[in-house]
Amino acid sequence: MSGHTENSIFIDADIDTVWTITNDLTSWPDLFTEYASVDIIESNGNTFKFRLTMHPDENGTEWSWVSERTLDPANRQVRAYRIETGPFEYMHIHWTYTPEGSGTRMRWVQDFHMRPAAPLNDEQMTDRINTNTVREMAVIRAKVERAAAAARPALLAMAVPEQV
């Protein structure tokens, strides 16, 4: 048995804005509610090795791990996996971005398997990831849409010649 989640959300912002904001690792502690810090360990082109640390959980535990994330800007995809797997046997993540109407569809797929001694099994972790992902995606949507709306007047001002 293994775990699999698939979640998506429509963001009313152009794909370049969504892509840029959601792939700026250094801003993740401001973008996500659950991340306390991101430390980039290594950067090689579009591949980043980084340590992600969560805010303490209800028991005061600060979960932290190292992941590797590779951006594919041409195809608007990201592939990532945990290097330090912790309670997971493995964790593979695939993000995709697709233009949809006036905005962008952001989709996250996670495939994983929990270790036998982990505090949660695959089914329990699937439920947890699905719950957290829906919450985080909604927060991200609001922040990206706010940033896109704030940028629109500046872009319009640049596009419209001044009236004399």
Disulfide bonds with the S-S distance in Angstrom:
none
